[in-house]
Amino acid sequence: MTATDRTPADLLRSALAADPGRPLVTFYDDATGERVELSVATFANWVAKTANLLQGDLGAGPGDRVALLLPAHWQTAVWLLACSSVGVVADVAGDAGAADVVVSGPDSLEAARACGGERVALALRPLGGRFPQVPEGFVDYAVEVPGQGDRFVPFSPVDPEDAALIVAGREFTGAEVVERARDAAAGLGLTGPGARILSGLEFDTWEGLRAGLYGALATGGSVVLCRHLGELGEEALAKRIESERVTAVVR
């Protein structure tokens, strides 16, 4: 993080420049036993590929709206930063019918069909696996993204004062996302580089996004993102907190 970072994509670029090998997102799904750890470099590579898919194959650009019908998941975090990189508005749990592009998990495909534009489906399987059969009317993210470029350059510069995020009906510019993430970091226990927050919150509120992604990104910290955390008992949770060297918990 630097003083000149004005968008979430800026925050990621600064994190990559500072320490590409450190963990950024560690994801658990306690319904399946999945664990995935992404370093800053690996996460940034997924973001670049996804941004290239979004801008190139899907034809999205500044001002377009992308409805993200996805749970709290490491791939959702990738899409949020890809949207910031391109300059499109990430509408979390938004109206697919009002979106230019919709990105859906396996449980929201019917709602996603309301989108008259491009539709992308994520299987959300371990290791980014594909659908056994691609849902009709969608492209499979896991099929399309591997062949995308590892470097991303937007066709148009991203304006930090443009709309960047809609969550729970509230719209934020890129600059507001960064400012609010920085301002809230201390209250979350993210006191600087090395801080590590465990979040069991969904991504459909600002509080969930702040704890599960933006707060750590804005402070040089990292996040342990847990889906279905209710499946985990208190003793197992305490062991995870210890083994993952967690310094703050939000659930």
Backbone as a ProteinNet text record, in pm:
[ID]
protein_1_A
[PRIMARY]
MTATDRTPADLLRSALAADPGRPLVTFYDDATGERVELSVATFANWVAKTANLLQGDLGAGPGDRVALLLPAHWQTAVWLLACSSVGVVADVAGDAGAADVVVSGPDSLEAARACGGERVALALRPLGGRFPQVPEGFVDYAVEVPGQGDRFVPFSPVDPEDAALIVAGREFTGAEVVERARDAAAGLGLTGPGARILSGLEFDTWEGLRAGLYGALATGGSVVLCRHLGELGEEALAKRIESERVTAVVR
[TERTIARY]
83.6	0	87.5	54.8	124.1	22.1	71.1	-18.1	-86.7	-30.6	-87.2	-189.8	-212.1	-310.1	-450.2	-523.7	-656	-766.7	-732.6	-831.6	-787.2	-879.8	-837.5	-730.9	-738.1	-635.4	-498.7	-496.3	-370.3	-314	-400.9	-356	-290.9	-349.1	-292.8	-157.4	-144.3	-15.5	92.5	57.4	154.3	193.7	96.1	125.9	218.2	197.4	280.2	422.8	436.6	569.5	643.8	569.8	632.7	679.5	595.5	630.5	541.4	576.4	488.1	471	563.3	557.8	477	436.3	365.8	222	161.4	20.1	-69	-173	-271.5	-409	-453.4	-583.9	-565.9	-608.3	-616.6	-764.6	-812.3	-955.6	-984.3	-1085.8	-1137.3	-1284.6	-1325.3	-1467.3	-1490.5	-1555.5	-1570.3	-1683.7	-1750.9	-1847.7	-1780.9	-1666.7	-1599.6	-1459.5	-1403.2	-1266	-1161	-1204.3	-1110	-1027.6	-898.9	-811.9	-725.7	-724	-643.1	-569.7	-440	-363.6	-306.4	-331.9	-283.3	-188.1	-67	26	-21.1	41.2	8.1	29.2	141	171.8	69.7	31.4	-65.9	-202.3	-242.7	-369.8	-369	-262.6	-252.7	-255.9	-199.8	-204.2	-346.3	-421.9	-563	-640.5	-609.6	-677.6	-647.2	-521.4	-483.6	-555.1	-556	-623	-773	-831.7	-975.9	-1007.2	-923.6	-943.2	-931.2	-837.8	-825.1	-948.6	-1002.2	-1126	-1240.5	-1250.9	-1359.7	-1353.1	-1235.4	-1219.4	-1219.3	-1151.7	-1135.8	-1252.1	-1264.3	-1365.9	-1507.5	-1527.4	-1662.1	-1696.3	-1598	-1622.5	-1667.7	-1630.9	-1672.1	-1573.4	-1624.7	-1540	-1593.1	-1522.7	-1564	-1710.1	-1779.3	-1920.6	-2013.7	-1965.2	-2048.6	-2067.3	-2175.8	-2206.9	-2194.4	-2122	-2103.5	-2169.7	-2275.4	-2342.7	-2266	-2221.4	-2148.4	-2240.9	-2295.9	-2386.3	-2304.6	-2219.7	-2120	-2112.3	-2074.9	-2057.1	-1920.1	-1891.8	-1757.1	-1663.9	-1573.9	-1490.7	-1367.4	-1258.4	-1136.9	-1156.1	-1238.6	-1261.4	-1347.6	-1434.9	-1510.6	-1415.5	-1319.1	-1219	-1142.5	-1109.2	-1041.2	-1127.7	-1254.5	-1344.1	-1358.2	-1364.6	-1375.3	-1255.3	-1135.8	-1016.1	-1003.6	-1054.2	-1054.4	-1145.9	-1261.8	-1353.6	-1286.9	-1217	-1146.3	-1038.5	-971.3	-863.9	-916.3	-1033.8	-1093.2	-1162.9	-1217.7	-1293.8	-1443.2	-1490	-1633.8	-1685.7	-1817.6	-1881	-1911.7	-1858.2	-1888.2	-2012.4	-2122	-2249.6	-2269.7	-2236.1	-2237.6	-2381.1	-2418.4	-2555.2	-2656.6	-2615.8	-2700.3	-2802.4	-2881.6	-2987.1	-2925.2	-2930.5	-2871.4	-2938.6	-3068.3	-3141.4	-3095.6	-3030.5	-2981.9	-2832.7	-2771	-2625.9	-2587.1	-2467.1	-2411.5	-2347.3	-2295.2	-2233.3	-2276.4	-2301	-2330.3	-2230.5	-2187.6	-2095.4	-2164.5	-2187.7	-2273.6	-2204.6	-2235	-2197.7	-2303	-2282.5	-2375.3	-2514.2	-2525.9	-2654.6	-2740.3	-2688.7	-2762.5	-2779	-2769.6	-2775	-2909.6	-3017.6	-3149.3	-3165.1	-3125.6	-3132.6	-3042.9	-2929.2	-2833.9	-2887.2	-2980.7	-3034.2	-3110.5	-3141.9	-3210.1	-3119.6	-2989	-2895	-2902.9	-2922.1	-2926.4	-2790.5	-2685.6	-2549.5	-2473.5	-2344.5	-2259	-2280.9	-2276.4	-2296.4	-2179.1	-2124.3	-2010.9	-2051.3	-2021.6	-2054.7	-1927.6	-1927.7	-1817.2	-1866.7	-1798.1	-1836.9	-1801.9	-1702.1	-1655.2	-1609.5	-1552.7	-1499.9	-1356.3	-1306.6	-1167.7	-1069.5	-968.3	-862.1	-915	-1029	-1083.2	-1134.2	-1186.1	-1229	-1347.4	-1363.2	-1468.5	-1601.1	-1707.1	-1834.7	-1821.7	-1883.2	-1887.2	-1955.3	-2056.8	-2125	-2154.4	-2111.2	-2127.4	-2275.7	-2322.7	-2464.2	-2501.2	-2616.8	-2662.1	-2673.2	-2619.5	-2626.5	-2513.3	-2417.5	-2304.4	-2172	-2066.1	-1931.6	-1875.6	-1793.7	-1734.7	-1605	-1603.1	-1485.5	-1359.3	-1370.3	-1252.8	-1198.9	-1281.3	-1237.2	-1174.9	-1234.5	-1195.1	-1073.7	-1055.7	-955	-810.3	-781.6	-640.6	-562.4	-626.7	-557.1	-540.8	-592.7	-580.6	-438.8	-404.1	-271.1	-242.9	-115.6	-72.5	-48	-52.1	-37.2	-160.6	-202.6	-323	-295.1	-343.2	-338.2	-477.6	-541	-676	-672.6	-778.7	-789.5	-802	-868.3	-887.8	-841.2	-777.7	-736.8	-858.2	-839	-946.8	-948.9	-1063	-1078.9	-1119.4	-1038.9	-1073.4	-1204.3	-1252.3	-1375.9	-1499.7	-1480.5	-1594.4	-1650.3	-1777.5	-1838.2	-1759.4	-1734.5	-1655.1	-1721.7	-1806.5	-1862.4	-2003	-2093.1	-2226	-2245.6	-2278.2	-2304.8	-2414.1	-2512.3	-2627.5	-2694	-2698.5	-2765.4	-2686	-2564.2	-2480.9	-2371.2	-2353	-2251.9	-2128.4	-2010.5	-1883.4	-1794.7	-1718.8	-1613.7	-1493	-1399.4	-1276.9	-1203.6	-1197.3	-1129.3	-1198.8	-1331.9	-1405.1	-1379.5	-1370.3	-1340.6	-1206.3	-1105.7	-972.2	-973.7	-1035.8	-1039.4	-1112.3	-1229.1	-1305.8	-1233	-1163.3	-1088.2	-974.5	-905.6	-797.1	-850.3	-958.9	-1014.1	-1063	-1113.8	-1172.5	-1071	-950.4	-854.3	-820.5	-793.8	-754.9	-865.2	-990.9	-1103.4	-1119.5	-1065.9	-1070.2	-950.9	-856.4	-734.8	-627.1	-644.5	-544.5	-454.6	-349.4	-266.9	-145.1	-130.1	-17.5	28	138.8	191.2	208.6	169.1	178.4	50.4	-40.9	-169.8	-247	-320.8	-387.6	-528.3	-629.8	-767.7	-840.6	-913.7	-1001.7	-1143.5	-1207.8	-1344.5	-1436.3	-1550	-1654.4	-1776.5	-1763.6	-1876.5	-1897.3	-2021.5	-2051.3	-2005	-2003.8	-1958	-2072.9	-2193	-2307	-2330.3	-2234.7	-2238.3	-2099.9	-2094.1	-1964.1	-1877.8	-1939.3	-1863.8	-1796.6	-1866.8	-1808.6	-1694.9	-1710.8	-1605.2	-1483.9	-1510.5	-1402	-1318.3	-1386.2	-1314.7	-1252.1	-1320.5	-1276.8	-1183.9	-1156.6	-1070	-1003.7	-1084.8	-1029.1	-945.4	-984.2	-908.3	-765.1	-748	-613.7	-534.5	-599.8	-531.9	-482.9	-558.8	-524.8	-416	-381.4	-286.6	-163.3	-153	-40.8	-58.4	-181.8	-210.7	-256.8	-318.9	-370.9	-499.3	-575.4	-705.3	-717	-776.8	-818.2	-969.4	-1013.6	-1154.1	-1221.3	-1323.8	-1385	-1530.9	-1561.3	-1699	-1755.7	-1882.7	-1947.2	-1875	-1835.1	-1760.5	-1843.1	-1976.3	-2062.2	-2046	-1986.6	-1962.2	-1847	-1770.9	-1650	-1679.1	-1640.2	-1658.3	-1559.5	-1585.3	-1502	-1358.5	-1342.1	-1206	-1128.2	-1194.6	-1128.8	-1098.3	-1188.5	-1164.8	-1043.2	-1032.6	-917.7	-787	-788.5	-668.2	-633.7	-736.8	-711.5	-652.2	-707.7	-656.4	-508.6	-474.9	-334.3	-247	-290.5	-206.2	-188.6	-290.3	-282.5	-226.8	-189.2	-128.9	-222.1	-349	-451.3	-436.5	-446.6	-435.8	-569.3	-671.9	-804.6	-908.7	-1025.3	-1134.9	-1262.9	-1332.3	-1464.1	-1555.5	-1667.7	-1760.5	-1902.3
-118.6	0	124	220.6	348.7	461.2	581.5	696.3	731.7	686.8	721.5	619.1	512.1	410.9	469.4	467.9	528.7	429.8	310.8	208.6	75.9	-19.7	-152	-214.7	-191.8	-245.2	-184.4	-55.8	6.9	-63.2	-95.6	-163.4	-297.4	-369.6	-498.8	-481	-380.4	-356.1	-322.6	-244.6	-210	-332.9	-417.4	-540.8	-631	-635.9	-719	-665.8	-534.3	-474.7	-493.1	-492.3	-497.9	-637.2	-738.1	-874.3	-974.5	-1011.3	-1098.6	-1238.9	-1284	-1422.8	-1444.6	-1337.1	-1356.7	-1400.5	-1473.3	-1510.8	-1387.2	-1391.2	-1283.3	-1336.2	-1444.3	-1503.7	-1653.1	-1697.5	-1840.6	-1873.5	-1966.4	-1995	-2134.4	-2141.8	-2269.8	-2281.7	-2401.6	-2435	-2548.9	-2517.9	-2617	-2714.7	-2702.4	-2804.4	-2913	-2880.3	-2976.5	-3013.9	-2936.7	-2961.7	-2895.8	-2814.9	-2750.6	-2643.9	-2636	-2527.5	-2484.7	-2356.2	-2300	-2179.7	-2171.6	-2054.4	-1986.9	-1857.7	-1780.8	-1672.2	-1672.7	-1564.3	-1439.6	-1326.8	-1204.8	-1225.7	-1289.8	-1310.2	-1400.4	-1508.9	-1600.7	-1535	-1463.7	-1392.9	-1289	-1212.9	-1110.2	-1170.7	-1290.1	-1356.5	-1395.6	-1447	-1477.6	-1350.9	-1242.4	-1115.6	-1068.2	-1074.6	-1030.5	-1112.9	-1243.8	-1330.2	-1300	-1280.3	-1253.8	-1117.5	-1018.6	-885.5	-891.1	-968.5	-985.1	-1052.4	-1151.4	-1215.6	-1115.3	-1037.4	-941.5	-832.1	-776.6	-667.3	-715.5	-828.2	-876.5	-960.9	-1081.5	-1174.7	-1129.1	-1067	-1027.4	-884.1	-808.4	-674.7	-571.7	-589.4	-495	-380.1	-262.1	-145.4	-51.5	57.9	152.7	194.2	191.9	226.9	107.8	-3.8	-124	-181	-255.8	-316.1	-467.4	-524.8	-669.9	-719.1	-797.4	-854	-978	-976.8	-1089.9	-1168	-1277.3	-1361.7	-1477.7	-1445.1	-1538.6	-1530	-1639.1	-1636.2	-1579.7	-1572.3	-1537.5	-1651.8	-1625.7	-1729.8	-1662.4	-1734.2	-1672.1	-1628.5	-1700.4	-1658.6	-1532	-1512.3	-1386.5	-1270.6	-1289	-1185.2	-1151.8	-1253.3	-1231.4	-1145.5	-1178	-1102	-957.4	-934	-797.4	-713.6	-770.2	-696.2	-685.7	-785.9	-777.5	-664.8	-653.7	-543.7	-408.9	-396.2	-272.6	-244.6	-347.6	-331.2	-278.7	-327.4	-287.1	-151.7	-123.6	-1.1	-19.6	-144.5	-169.8	-167.8	-158.1	-155.9	-299.1	-342.6	-474	-460.8	-520.4	-513.1	-645.8	-647.8	-772.3	-811.5	-932.7	-983.2	-890.1	-829.1	-731.8	-794.8	-708.5	-750.2	-789	-916.8	-963.4	-899	-870.3	-811.7	-671.5	-603.9	-467.5	-464.2	-581.7	-589.3	-611.4	-567.2	-591.7	-730.1	-775.2	-906.9	-964.4	-1093.5	-1157.6	-1270.2	-1283.7	-1390.1	-1466.6	-1594.6	-1671.7	-1796.2	-1827.5	-1957.1	-2060.2	-2185.9	-2292.4	-2280.4	-2206.5	-2197.5	-2079.4	-1996.8	-1877	-1867.5	-1979.5	-1978.6	-1930.6	-1967.9	-1926.8	-1776.2	-1717.8	-1572.3	-1504.3	-1565.1	-1505.8	-1502.5	-1589.9	-1594.7	-1467.6	-1384.8	-1258.6	-1159.9	-1183.3	-1093.3	-1113.2	-1004.1	-1011.6	-1003	-981.1	-972.4	-1102.9	-1089.8	-1208.2	-1270.9	-1404.9	-1478.9	-1573	-1565.8	-1650.3	-1734	-1862	-1951.7	-2004.8	-2005.1	-2059.7	-2183.4	-2294	-2416.9	-2410.9	-2327.4	-2314.6	-2448.7	-2529.1	-2658.8	-2642.2	-2739.1	-2729.1	-2710.3	-2628.1	-2598.9	-2532.8	-2463.9	-2393.3	-2485.2	-2600.6	-2701	-2659.5	-2728.8	-2699.3	-2763.7	-2717.2	-2787.2	-2918.5	-3027	-3149.5	-3124.6	-3039.4	-2997.9	-2848.7	-2772.2	-2626.4	-2591.5	-2508.4	-2468.6	-2397.7	-2430.4	-2371.4	-2219.4	-2149.3	-2004	-1934.6	-2010.8	-1956.1	-2003.8	-1927.6	-1979.2	-2021.5	-2124.5	-2177.4	-2101.7	-2031	-1953	-2038.6	-2157.8	-2243.9	-2289.3	-2287.4	-2322	-2200.7	-2084	-1963.8	-1891.7	-1895.6	-1808.1	-1856.8	-1988.5	-2028.3	-1974.1	-1960.2	-1914.5	-1764.2	-1690.5	-1545	-1500.6	-1378.5	-1326.6	-1305	-1316.8	-1301.5	-1156.8	-1067.7	-924.7	-853.2	-752.1	-679.7	-530.7	-470.4	-325.2	-280.8	-191.2	-148.1	-66.2	-80.2	-0.2	148	178.2	316	328.7	439.5	458.1	452.4	393.5	382.1	507.5	574.7	695.7	657.5	689.7	653.7	712.9	818.2	882.8	826.6	731.6	665.4	557	523	413.1	284.6	211.1	88.8	-31.2	-6.5	-116	-79.7	-176.3	-164.5	-286.2	-260.8	-370.5	-327.1	-414.4	-385.7	-254.3	-226	-108.1	20.7	15.9	135.2	136.2	250.7	264.3	334.2	284.1	341.4	364.1	471.6	488.6	405.2	389.4	318.3	386.6	519.4	594.3	575.6	569.1	548.5	410	308.9	173.7	172.6	233.9	236.7	315.1	432	515.5	446.1	387.1	320.3	196.9	126.1	8.6	48.8	155.3	204.1	251.7	327.8	385.6	277.8	167.3	62.8	-40.9	-35.5	-143.3	-161	-50.5	-62.6	-124.9	-89.6	-146.7	-295.7	-345	-488.5	-562.3	-488.7	-551.4	-563.9	-496.1	-496.6	-375.3	-392.9	-280.7	-258.8	-337.6	-316.3	-446	-442.3	-562.5	-677.3	-795.3	-912.9	-945.1	-848.8	-877.6	-977.7	-1064.1	-1173.8	-1189.9	-1163.4	-1165.2	-1288	-1354.2	-1464.6	-1410.5	-1430.5	-1382.4	-1496.8	-1503.5	-1597.9	-1528	-1398.6	-1320.4	-1342.1	-1326.5	-1330.1	-1199.9	-1198.9	-1082.5	-990.9	-1011.8	-932.6	-806.7	-770.5	-644.5	-581.1	-449.5	-384	-444.1	-477.2	-533.8	-664.9	-746.6	-872.1	-851.5	-756.8	-727.9	-664.6	-577	-511.5	-613.5	-705.2	-804	-912.5	-950.1	-1064.2	-1032.8	-902.9	-869.2	-732.5	-626.7	-492.9	-445.1	-481.3	-436.2	-486.7	-615.7	-673.8	-614.1	-594.6	-540.9	-398.6	-322.8	-182.6	-164	-269.6	-255.6	-343.6	-418.1	-509.8	-637.1	-664.8	-786.6	-898.7	-998.6	-1112.2	-1160.1	-1241.6	-1285.5	-1437.6	-1494.5	-1635.3	-1632.4	-1661.3	-1649	-1785.2	-1792.4	-1921	-1923.8	-2015.7	-2039.4	-2155.4	-2145.8	-2247.9	-2265.4	-2155	-2161.3	-2223.5	-2217.5	-2279.3	-2429.6	-2490.7	-2635.1	-2671.6	-2570.5	-2595	-2573	-2666.7	-2652.4	-2552.6	-2510.9	-2409.6	-2458.1	-2584.3	-2636.3	-2635.7	-2679.5	-2680.2	-2538.3	-2446.3	-2307.2	-2252.5	-2283.1	-2236.6	-2291.4	-2415.9	-2474.6	-2404.3	-2369.7	-2298.8	-2161.4	-2092.6	-1959.7	-1968.1	-2071.8	-2088.9	-2127.4	-2226.6	-2276.3	-2174.2	-2090.4	-1989	-1856.1	-1853.4	-1732.9	-1611.4	-1634.5	-1529.7	-1429.4	-1301.3	-1196.4	-1128.3	-1152.8	-1093.2	-1186.6	-1189.8	-1277.2	-1195.2	-1213.4	-1152.1	-1260.6	-1282	-1386.9	-1355.3
0	0	0	-85.9	-87	-78.6	-52.1	-37.5	-168.4	-281	-411.2	-460.4	-386.5	-427	-416.8	-528.7	-531.1	-564.9	-610.9	-644.5	-584.4	-569.8	-522.6	-611.6	-742.8	-832	-801.5	-764	-721.5	-599.3	-503.5	-381.9	-415.4	-509.2	-546.9	-614.8	-701	-766.8	-663.8	-563.1	-459.2	-377.5	-346.5	-272.7	-353.5	-483.8	-571.1	-575.3	-579.6	-583.2	-451.3	-340.3	-207.9	-170.6	-191.4	-147.9	-220.5	-342.5	-421.6	-365.5	-282.5	-236.1	-110.3	-43.1	83.6	58.7	153.7	138.4	137	55.2	54.2	92.3	25.7	54.7	80	196.1	226.5	240.4	159.1	153.6	207.4	293	342.2	305.6	264.7	255.4	353	464.1	570	544.7	430.5	390.2	306.4	244.2	155	200.6	293.8	337.6	249.3	153.2	62.7	134.4	101.8	145.2	27.1	-0.2	-108.1	-52.7	-77.9	-37.3	-160.6	-171.8	-284.8	-235.8	-289.4	-263.7	-337.5	-307.8	-381	-530.4	-567.9	-710	-777.1	-710.8	-770.3	-782.7	-679.1	-683.4	-795.3	-806	-909.5	-1048.4	-1065.1	-1195	-1232.6	-1135.5	-1159.8	-1194.3	-1126.1	-1153.5	-1294.6	-1335.6	-1470	-1576.7	-1560.3	-1657.6	-1663.3	-1546.7	-1541.6	-1602.3	-1575.2	-1634.1	-1786.1	-1836.3	-1981.4	-2041.2	-1971.6	-2015.7	-2015.8	-1910.9	-1895.2	-2002.1	-2022.7	-2117.7	-2261.7	-2286.5	-2422.7	-2470.8	-2420.3	-2468.7	-2437	-2320.1	-2279.2	-2318	-2362.6	-2415.7	-2314.2	-2188	-2083.3	-2072.8	-2039	-2024.6	-1919.4	-1892.2	-1789	-1802.9	-1690.5	-1688.7	-1699	-1751.9	-1758.4	-1618.5	-1602.5	-1473.2	-1481.9	-1387.1	-1379	-1251	-1263.1	-1147	-1101	-977.3	-920.3	-827.4	-879.1	-800.6	-744.9	-649.7	-599.2	-447.1	-381.2	-235.1	-198.3	-70.3	-24.4	-63.7	-155.9	-215.8	-273.7	-283.1	-337.7	-482.6	-559.1	-696.4	-704.4	-607	-600	-575.6	-485.8	-460.1	-587.7	-666	-794.5	-886.2	-897.6	-985.1	-939.1	-808.8	-758.1	-801.1	-793.6	-833.1	-984.9	-1056.8	-1202.8	-1249.6	-1186.2	-1219.8	-1195.4	-1082.8	-1052.7	-1155.9	-1203.3	-1301.4	-1434.4	-1475.5	-1603	-1590.6	-1472.1	-1451.5	-1460.1	-1457.3	-1457.7	-1314.3	-1299.9	-1168.8	-1126.1	-1013.7	-957.4	-870.5	-914.3	-842.5	-769.8	-641.7	-564.4	-531.7	-570.6	-550.9	-616.5	-728.9	-796.2	-888.9	-952	-1044	-1177.2	-1209.9	-1336	-1455.7	-1443.9	-1554.8	-1589.4	-1496.2	-1519.5	-1550.5	-1560.6	-1578.1	-1723.6	-1757.2	-1890.2	-1898.2	-1784.2	-1771.7	-1638.1	-1633.5	-1505.6	-1482.9	-1359	-1318.5	-1206.7	-1228.7	-1139.5	-1087.1	-962.5	-908	-944.7	-908.4	-948.7	-886.5	-775.5	-707.2	-753.2	-842.8	-883.8	-1035	-1103.2	-1249.5	-1302	-1235.8	-1285.4	-1276.9	-1165.8	-1152.9	-1255.3	-1284.7	-1378.2	-1520.7	-1553.8	-1690.9	-1727.8	-1629.6	-1658.4	-1730.9	-1727.9	-1794.9	-1945.4	-2017.9	-2163.4	-2228.1	-2148.3	-2199.5	-2180.3	-2164.2	-2147.3	-2010.4	-2008.4	-1883.2	-1861	-1740.8	-1703.6	-1583.4	-1586.9	-1476	-1410.9	-1277.4	-1199.3	-1124.7	-1142.8	-1073.5	-924.8	-889	-750.6	-694.2	-781.5	-739.5	-690.9	-613.3	-565.8	-680.9	-656.5	-753.1	-879.8	-867.6	-982.6	-1091.4	-1053.7	-1150.1	-1236.2	-1348.1	-1445.1	-1405.7	-1471.7	-1465.7	-1542.9	-1494.2	-1575.2	-1709.7	-1709.6	-1831.5	-1820.1	-1918.5	-1913.1	-1914.3	-1820.6	-1820.2	-1950.6	-2002	-2128.2	-2115	-2213.3	-2214.4	-2141	-2090	-2014.5	-2074.8	-2046.2	-2068.7	-1933.1	-1934.5	-1811.9	-1783.7	-1674.4	-1635.1	-1633.4	-1578.8	-1565.5	-1700	-1803.4	-1938.9	-2007.3	-1985	-2059.9	-2001.7	-1870.9	-1810.6	-1825.2	-1829.3	-1832.7	-1952.7	-2066.1	-2186.4	-2196.2	-2100.9	-2104.2	-2065.6	-2105.7	-2078.4	-1931.6	-1895.6	-1756.9	-1718	-1814	-1787	-1838.7	-1766.2	-1806.5	-1817	-1924.2	-1942.9	-1986.3	-1912.5	-1950.9	-2079.8	-2160.9	-2282.4	-2248.9	-2136.1	-2092.3	-1948	-1910	-1769.7	-1676.8	-1561.2	-1463.8	-1376.7	-1370.7	-1291.5	-1149.3	-1047.4	-909.4	-861.9	-928.2	-884.9	-953.8	-1043.3	-1106.8	-1015.7	-1035.2	-960	-983	-873.7	-883.1	-817.8	-718.7	-639.6	-594.9	-606.4	-546.2	-456.7	-330	-237.6	-141.9	-123.4	-36.3	-75.1	-205.3	-255.8	-246.5	-194.5	-177.7	-284.1	-348.7	-452.8	-397.9	-436	-393.4	-515.4	-512.6	-612.4	-570.8	-662.1	-626.7	-513.4	-517	-411.4	-277.1	-277.2	-152.2	-95.4	-181.5	-133.1	-60.8	-122.3	-62.3	68.7	68.9	188.9	302.9	273.3	377.9	430	341.8	385.3	478.3	446	531.7	666.8	663.1	786.1	882.3	826.9	911.6	956.9	902.9	926.4	1073.6	1142.9	1283.3	1366.7	1337	1409.3	1388	1277	1248.7	1308.7	1362.4	1412.3	1308.2	1193.9	1087.8	1107.9	1184.6	1227.5	1139	1033.9	943.8	881.5	807	742	841.1	798.1	883.9	956.7	967.3	1029.8	944.3	1010.4	938.6	998.2	918.2	967	914.5	1002	963.4	955.2	840.4	821.1	780.1	849.8	812.6	757	723.8	674	524.7	481.7	338.7	273.6	142.1	67	24.5	76.9	31.1	114.1	199.6	274.3	266.1	291.7	295.8	406.6	520.4	631.9	591.1	514.8	469.3	371.2	279.4	182.2	250	345.4	418.4	495	564.8	645.8	559.9	451.2	372.4	257.7	232.5	120	136.4	135	118	235.9	357.5	473.2	470.9	444.1	437.2	321.7	208.9	90.9	116.2	193.5	217.9	322.8	395.9	506.5	493.5	385.3	371.9	451.5	490.6	565.4	475	534.9	458.8	524.3	451.8	499	491.6	594.2	593.5	575.4	454.8	417.1	432.5	517.7	551.3	508.1	418.5	376.8	458.9	495.3	577.9	711.2	771.7	897.1	1008.7	996.7	1097.3	1107.8	1004	1007.6	1100.3	1141.4	1219.2	1367.2	1449.4	1593.4	1652.6	1776.5	1840.8	1860.7	1894.6	1915.1	1783.8	1676	1545.3	1498.2	1529.2	1492.8	1566.8	1694.5	1772.9	1715.1	1670.5	1609.8	1478.5	1401.2	1274.8	1301.4	1398.5	1433.1	1470.7	1545.5	1586.3	1467.4	1388.4	1279.1	1167.9	1146.5	1040.6	1092	1219.4	1279.3	1262.3	1290.9	1277.8	1391.8	1357.5	1458.6	1488.7	1403.8	1424.9	1365	1425.5	1380.4	1366.4	1254.5	1232.9	1181.1	1251	1206.3	1253.7
[MASK]
+++++++++++++++++++++++++++++++++++++++++++++++++++++++++++++++++++++++++++++++++++++++++++++++++++++++++++++++++++++++++++++++++++++++++++++++++++++++++++++++++++++++++++++++++++++++++++++++++++++++++++++++++++++++++++++++++++++++++++++++++++++++++++

